[in-house]
Amino acid sequence: MGKDEADRNVHIELVFSQEVERLQRIAVGMGLSAEQGQDMLQDVYLKILDRPPGFRDPQDAARWLMRVTVNQCLTEHRRRVRRGRRLRDVFYHRSERNKAQVGPDQQMVRTEEMEAVREGLEQLGELLRAPLVLKYYCGLNATEIGEVLRLKPPTVRKRLSEGRIALANVLLQRGIRP
């Protein structure tokens, strides 16, 4: 392995360590439990070691990592569907500040609403789920989502719109006003 190739390996590992929190949010948003998310991130890391893509731009490397993470999550969902497993609970992250501002009753309502959103996301197809997770769990815009999913921004915006409508319908059926 040449020096240039070794530099790229270190580079992608550094980008991974910088992006691990975002990758965890993707895993949670895609319906994996905290444990499953950690296992999936280990698989993503092994892909780095097996075949380092050799990016020179950290943003390209971060997009590649997000794309691999989304694909790994989708693969996990497909495995569960084939085996007939029920999706497990998703670990919901809240900042300590938000917890302190909310009383116990409000916290319970918020938890129930987040559970309903998680279940609603599970009911969406993967074409609609991935853009919604990247938008609302990771804060990416349509162009960034398009780069991760290899879609044109108008396609991303259309899927976001369709996904929001589909999710709203699922929530309305459960008696929750979005």
Residue, then its C-alpha position, 0 to 999 in steps of 0.5 A: m500500500g502506497k503512502d497516498e493510499a494510506d492517507r486516504n484510508v486515514h482520511i475516510e476513517l477520520v470522516f467516519s469518526q466525525e460523521v458517526e453521530r449523523l450516521q447513528r441518526i440515520a439508522v434510528g430514523m430508518g427504524l433500527s434500534a440502538e443495538q442494531g444501529q451500532d451493528m450496522l455502523q460496524d458493517v459500514y466501518l468494515k466496508i471502509l476497511d475492505r475497500p477504501p473508496g479513496f476520497r480526497d474531499p471530506q464532503d464526498a466521503a461523508r455523502w458516501l458514508m451516508r449512502v452506505t448507511v442508508n443502504q445498510c439500513l434498507t438491507e436490514h429491513r429487507r432481511r427482517v421482512r424476509r424472516g417475518r420479524r416485527l420492527r423493534d423500537v427506535f431509540y429517540h434522542r432528545s437533548e437534556r434542554n428539551k427534557a427540562q422544558v417539558g413536564p411529565d404529561q407533555q413528555m408522555v404525549r411527546t413520546e407517544e407522538m414520536e412512537a406514532v411517527r416512527e411507526g408511520l415511517e415504518q409503513l412508508g416504502e423505502l423510496l419515501r422513508a429515506p428522504l424523510v429521515l435524511k431531511y428531518y433526522c439529519g437536517l439535509n436539504a434536497t440537494e444534499i439528500g440527492e447527492v446521498l441517494r443519487l437523485k435529482p433535487p426535484t425528485v427528492r422534493k417530490r418524494l419528500s412531499e409524497g412522504r409527508i402526505a403519506l405520513a400525515n395520512v397514517l398519523l390521521q388514521r391514528g387520531i394524531r393531527p400532524 
